């Protein structure tokens, strides 16, 4: 993630609010030693009717699914964690912000069998702007295809949004930035396009919106699902398919989707401008602009929330 965390006042831990500076875990917790932590990233938007959280129940359900896969499900049901997220935003007097619920294994076990490590549940929130920097949503970003690949299915359970999975993503992002790009696109072990370092990916070719299959190498993104629904609402043809690397260079349009990235256009891949393979002008294309505008109108409360995606904070 770009930028530093903007501190707030309170963090929710297992039903209580603790001061930001006191929200600590032990050095020898299982989470620190072995990465035993699952999490979500959720956006809260300022709307004319007050702050509202985008697809909050869906995010919490995925958090609990992730925890179940790693055999560390907390005692809190969906409704309790939904209210914890709302409470953190309220108590910190936030409007537009980022919410980070986490379930982790704390201090206790010495080895990999972590039954003696207690399960801790946390929810933090802080102010945060555009993930890929100023101008990214308007102008698009320059990306590369990473030399680091996604792990094979049945290596890590990619349906779980787990902290340890993001070590590979950190390598992708660090390499991309070191080489002068904003972000990276990863391929899977079979050489087919998977996703970004922490975002799903869409292409447009001949008026059809295309996204890679969820093939066990990429996360089932909640914003991805929303964009698929918005495309259906707009009558845009959609196809999920295998995407070979060369399709990135031939696409008429490309964009990322994700909680952090929202709908971010891609303007070049490996220094090749998007949308120029057949003599086009390049730049951000009309389908990307339409879906980005429709998405932002819903989450900011400017358009009707037809699908019930917003949970009011107040």
C-alpha positions in Angstrom: 0.0 0.0 0.0 1.2 3.5 -0.7 1.5 6.2 1.9 1.6 6.0 5.7 -1.3 5.0 7.9 -3.1 8.1 9.2 -3.6 7.4 12.9 -7.0 7.5 14.5 -7.9 7.4 18.2 -9.6 4.0 18.8 -9.3 0.4 17.7 -11.8 -2.3 18.5 -10.4 -5.5 20.0 -12.7 -8.4 21.1 -15.6 -6.2 22.0 -13.7 -3.3 23.6 -12.2 -0.1 22.3 -8.5 0.3 23.0 -6.3 3.4 22.4 -4.5 3.4 19.0 -1.1 3.3 20.7 -2.1 0.4 22.9 -3.2 -1.9 20.0 -0.2 -4.2 20.1 0.5 -8.0 19.8 3.5 -9.9 21.3 6.6 -10.4 19.3 6.3 -14.1 19.7 2.6 -14.3 18.8 1.8 -16.9 16.1 0.7 -14.1 13.8 4.1 -12.4 13.9 6.2 -15.6 13.8 4.2 -17.5 11.2 1.8 -15.1 9.5 -1.4 -16.5 11.1 -3.6 -13.6 10.3 -6.6 -13.1 8.0 -8.0 -9.7 7.2 -10.3 -7.5 5.1 -9.9 -4.1 3.5 -13.2 -2.1 3.4 -14.0 1.4 2.3 -16.3 3.8 4.0 -17.5 6.7 1.9 -18.9 10.1 2.7 -22.4 10.4 1.3 -25.1 13.1 1.5 -26.7 11.0 4.2 -23.6 10.5 6.2 -20.8 7.9 6.1 -21.7 4.5 4.6 -19.6 1.4 4.2 -19.4 -0.5 0.9 -20.6 -4.1 1.0 -19.8 -4.5 4.6 -21.7 -7.8 5.3 -20.0 -9.4 2.2 -16.6 -8.4 3.5 -17.3 -9.7 7.0 -18.6 -13.0 5.5 -15.3 -13.4 3.5 -13.3 -12.6 6.7 -15.0 -15.4 8.5 -14.6 -17.7 5.5 -10.9 -17.0 5.5 -10.7 -17.6 9.3 -12.5 -20.9 8.8 -10.1 -22.1 6.2 -7.2 -21.5 8.6 -9.1 -23.0 11.5 -9.1 -19.8 13.5 -12.8 -18.7 13.3 -13.6 -16.2 16.1 -16.7 -16.4 18.3 -18.3 -13.3 16.8 -21.1 -13.6 14.3 -21.4 -11.5 11.2 -23.8 -9.0 12.8 -21.4 -8.4 15.7 -18.5 -7.7 13.4 -20.6 -5.5 11.1 -21.5 -3.4 14.2 -17.8 -3.3 15.3 -16.9 -1.8 12.0 -19.6 0.8 12.2 -18.6 1.6 15.8 -15.0 2.2 14.9 -15.9 4.7 12.2 -18.3 6.5 14.6 -16.0 6.6 17.6 -13.1 7.9 15.5 -15.4 10.5 13.9 -14.5 9.4 10.4 -16.3 10.1 7.2 -14.3 8.7 4.3 -11.9 6.1 5.5 -10.4 2.6 5.2 -11.5 -0.2 7.6 -9.2 -3.1 8.5 -10.8 -6.1 10.4 -8.3 -8.8 11.3 -8.5 -12.2 13.0 -5.1 -13.5 14.2 -3.5 -16.0 16.5 -1.8 -14.4 19.5 0.9 -15.4 22.0 1.1 -18.9 23.3 2.2 -21.7 21.0 5.9 -22.2 20.3 5.4 -24.0 17.0 3.2 -24.4 14.0 0.4 -26.2 15.8 -1.1 -23.1 17.3 -3.9 -24.4 19.4 -2.4 -22.8 22.5 -2.4 -19.3 20.8 -5.6 -17.4 21.5 -7.6 -16.0 18.6 -7.8 -12.2 18.7 -10.2 -10.1 16.6 -9.4 -6.5 15.8 -11.0 -3.7 13.7 -9.1 -0.5 12.9 -10.0 2.4 10.7 -8.1 5.4 9.4 -8.4 8.2 6.7 -7.1 7.1 3.3 -7.3 8.5 -0.2 -6.5 7.0 -3.6 -4.4 3.9 -3.3 -2.3 4.3 -6.4 -1.6 8.0 -6.0 -3.0 11.4 -7.1 -4.3 11.3 -10.7 -4.5 7.5 -10.9 -8.3 7.3 -11.1 -8.4 10.1 -13.7 -5.3 9.3 -15.9 -4.6 5.7 -15.3 -1.4 4.0 -14.1 1.7 2.4 -15.8 2.1 -1.3 -14.9 4.4 -4.2 -15.7 4.0 -8.0 -15.9 5.9 -9.2 -12.8 8.6 -11.8 -12.9 7.1 -13.1 -9.7 4.2 -15.6 -10.3 1.1 -16.5 -8.3 1.3 -19.8 -6.4 -0.3 -22.9 -7.9 -3.7 -23.9 -6.7 -3.6 -26.2 -3.7 -0.4 -24.4 -2.6 -2.1 -21.6 -0.7 -5.9 -21.3 -0.4 -6.4 -18.1 -2.3 -10.0 -18.0 -1.3 -8.7 -16.9 2.1 -7.5 -13.3 2.4 -4.5 -14.2 4.6 -1.6 -12.0 5.5 1.1 -14.5 4.6 -0.2 -14.7 1.0 0.8 -11.1 0.5 4.5 -11.7 0.8 4.6 -12.6 -2.9 2.5 -9.5 -3.6 5.0 -7.3 -1.7 7.8 -8.7 -4.0 5.7 -7.9 -7.1 4.9 -4.4 -5.9 8.4 -3.6 -4.8 9.9 -4.8 -8.1 7.3 -2.8 -10.1 8.0 0.5 -8.2 11.8 -0.1 -8.4 11.5 -0.4 -12.2 9.4 2.8 -12.5 5.9 1.4 -12.6 3.0 2.0 -10.3 1.8 -1.6 -10.1 2.3 -5.1 -11.3 0.3 -7.8 -13.0 1.0 -11.4 -12.1 0.6 -14.6 -14.1 -0.2 -17.9 -12.6 2.0 -21.0 -12.8 0.5 -22.0 -16.1 1.6 -18.6 -17.6 -1.9 -17.2 -17.9 -2.8 -13.7 -16.5 -4.1 -13.9 -12.9 -4.5 -10.4 -11.2 -2.5 -7.5 -9.9 -0.4 -7.5 -6.7 -3.6 -6.9 -4.7 -6.3 -6.2 -7.3 -8.5 -8.0 -9.8 -8.1 -7.2 -13.5 -10.4 -6.4 -16.4 -9.8 -6.0 -20.1 -12.0 -4.6 -22.9 -11.7 -6.0 -26.4 -14.1 -5.1 -29.2 -16.7 -3.8 -26.8 -16.6 -6.9 -24.6 -15.6 -6.8 -20.9 -13.2 -9.6 -20.1 -11.8 -10.8 -16.8 -9.7 -13.9 -15.9 -11.4 -17.0 -14.5 -11.2 -17.4 -10.7 -8.8 -20.4 -11.3 -7.3 -20.8 -7.8 -4.6 -18.2 -8.4 -6.6 -15.0 -7.6 -9.0 -13.7 -5.0 -12.7 -13.6 -5.6 -12.9 -9.8 -5.3 -16.0 -8.1 -3.9 -15.4 -5.0 -6.0 -14.9 -7.3 -9.0 -18.3 -8.8 -8.4 -19.8 -5.3 -8.1 -18.3 -4.2 -11.5 -19.7 -7.4 -13.1 -23.1 -6.4 -11.8 -22.7 -2.8 -13.0 -21.7 -4.0 -16.4 -24.8 -6.2 -16.6 -26.9 -3.2 -15.5 -25.3 -1.1 -18.3 -25.8 -3.8 -21.0 -22.1 -4.3 -21.5 -21.3 -7.9 -22.7 -19.1 -9.7 -20.2 -16.9 -12.8 -20.6 -14.8 -14.7 -18.0 -12.0 -16.6 -19.7 -8.4 -17.6 -19.7 -6.3 -14.5 -20.5 -2.8 -15.1 -22.1 -0.2 -12.4 -21.4 -0.3 -11.1 -25.0 -3.9 -10.1 -24.5 -2.7 -7.3 -22.2 -0.8 -5.7 -25.1 -3.8 -6.0 -27.5 -6.6 -4.8 -25.2 -8.6 -1.7 -26.1 -8.9 -0.9 -22.4 -7.5 -2.3 -19.1 -8.4 -1.5 -15.5 -7.9 -2.8 -11.9 -10.7 -3.3 -9.4 -10.4 -3.6 -5.6 -11.3 -2.0 -2.3 -8.2 0.1 -2.3 -7.9 0.6 -6.1 -11.7 1.1 -6.7 -11.8 1.2 -10.5 -8.3 2.3 -11.6 -7.5 2.6 -15.4 -4.3 1.1 -16.7 -2.6 3.3 -19.4 0.4 1.1 -20.3 1.7 -2.4 -19.8 5.5 -2.9 -20.1 5.8 0.6 -21.6 3.2 -0.4 -24.3 0.3 2.1 -24.3 -3.1 0.5 -23.8 -5.5 0.9 -26.7 -2.9 1.5 -29.5 -2.4 -1.9 -31.0 -4.7 -1.2 -33.9 -3.9 2.5 -34.3 -6.2 3.7 -31.5 -5.4 6.9 -29.5 -4.8 5.1 -26.2 -5.8 6.8 -22.9 -8.7 5.8 -20.7 -11.5 4.1 -22.7 -15.2 4.7 -22.6 -16.2 1.4 -20.9 -13.7 2.0 -18.2 -15.0 5.5 -17.7 -18.6 4.4 -17.6 -18.0 1.6 -15.0 -15.8 3.9 -12.9 -18.4 6.6 -13.0 -21.3 4.2 -12.2 -19.3 2.7 -9.3 -18.3 6.0 -7.8 -21.8 7.4 -8.1 -23.2 4.5 -6.1 -20.6 4.4 -3.3 -20.7 8.2 -2.8 -24.5 8.2 -2.6 -25.0 10.2 -5.8 -26.9 7.4 -7.5 -29.5 5.0 -6.2 -28.1 2.1 -4.2 -30.1 -0.5 -6.3 -28.2 -3.5 -5.0 -28.1 -2.6 -1.3 -24.4 -2.2 -1.2 -24.1 0.6 1.4 -24.4 0.2 5.1 -25.0 3.5 7.0 -22.6 4.1 9.9 -24.9 6.3 12.0 
